[in-house]
Amino acid sequence: MKKAFLISLTLCLVGLCAACGGPVAADATSTPSATPDVSPTVSPTRSAQFEKPPELQLIYTIDGADYSTTATQGSFSWTFALGNEDTVTTETDAPHPLEFGRICTINQAENLKELELRFALAPDSFTVKRWDDSYIGNAQKYSNHFEPVEFPGNTTSFSNDGVGYVYEVSANWPHGRAYYGFYLK
């Protein structure tokens, strides 16, 4: 009985550790935390293929120093081939970026002049929306109060208006769609 209790306790602890392994906020003065496992699957019979949506790296410069961090993965719908004629489709649901408990955060955004979105696999298309950070925690009320943001060439410039913004990137590939979030504070 004691052995069964110890095994159950170990399994619970492993489960809790796995559940806490999500993205952690990173600021402009720190190195980004470990990134989620989004590596391509390669076999001799097929080319590299992502089993999950590709990571989205945020590349930026603040006060002359270059930084890179990984955007927080949100909901996605993704299909990939198993190598024969079978496919696997994964559907996930995540909170709206205004409701993320933890979100990739770039501090010192007042000194940010330009931001590049760098996908591990280029999407066919993507759109970007942003919300004033005063809406954080109120996605149900303010989800339609967004401002579209253009990223020509995957890069956009900023002018400091003293307001923080929460961003959502929606990207499309032949394999599916994925959402990402980040916060410029």
C-alpha positions, -999 to +999 in steps of 0.1 A: +000+000+000+028+024+008+044+016-026+012+024-044+009+057-025+045+066-035+038+058-071+006+079-071+024+108-054+052+106-080+028+106-109+009+136-095+042+156-090+053+147-126+019+159-139+021+191-119+056+198-132+044+192-168+014+215-163+036+244-151+060+242-181+043+269-201+060+301-215+073+325-188+073+362-193+107+375-206+118+411-205+143+430-226+170+425-200+167+387-196+174+357-218+142+341-230+131+310-210+131+275-224+109+273-255+081+248-261+089+216-281+080+225-317+107+207-335+102+193-370+098+156-374+121+140-400+121+106-414+139+091-444+107+088-464+095+124-460+107+159-457+108+179-424+073+185-412+061+202-380+038+182-357+028+214-340+026+250-353+061+266-357+075+289-331+072+326-335+104+345-326+102+382-318+134+400-329+140+435-316+165+461-306+164+483-275+191+509-268+214+494-294+212+458-280+196+430-301+171+406-284+150+376-294+123+359-275+095+334-283+059+346-285+033+327-263+015+299-282-023+302-281-050+281-298-043+262-329-057+236-354-029+216-370-028+186-393+003+166-402+010+133-421+022+102-403+043+091-432+017+068-447-016+080-459-028+087-424-029+122-409-033+135-373-052+167-366-048+185-332-072+212-321-064+232-290-081+260-272-063+287-252-075+319-235-077+351-254-043+370-252-060+395-229-067+366-205-034+348-207-021+341-172+015+343-185+024+359-217+057+368-234+064+403-223+089+428-236+096+455-211+112+489-219+089+491-250+092+528-249+127+524-263+116+498-289+117+512-325+112+481-346+099+445-342+103+416-365+081+385-365+102+355-375+083+322-379+102+289-378+082+281-409+069+310-430+031+311-430+011+316-462-005+347-444-008+363-410-027+391-394-018+411-362-042+428-338-035+448-307-054+459-276-046+487-251-032+470-220-060+486-199-082+459-214-062+430-198-085+407-179-116+418-199-115+399-231-152+391-231-160+428-230-132+442-252-122+414-277-137+434-306-119+467-295-087+459-313-065+479-337-050+460-367-013+464-371+006+461-404+038+441-406+051+446-441+080+423-447+073+408-412+086+440-396+069+470-381+081+503-366+068+519-334+064+554-321+061+556-284+027+567-273+033+557-236+006+529-238+013+492-234-003+468-259-012+431-260-008+416-295-023+386-312-008+371-343-030+348-363-010+328-389-022+303-416-003+274-433-015+246-454-013+225-422-036+248-402-039+280-382-022+291-350-025+321-327+003+337-307+004+365-281+029+389-267+028+421-246+048+452-252+049+470-218 
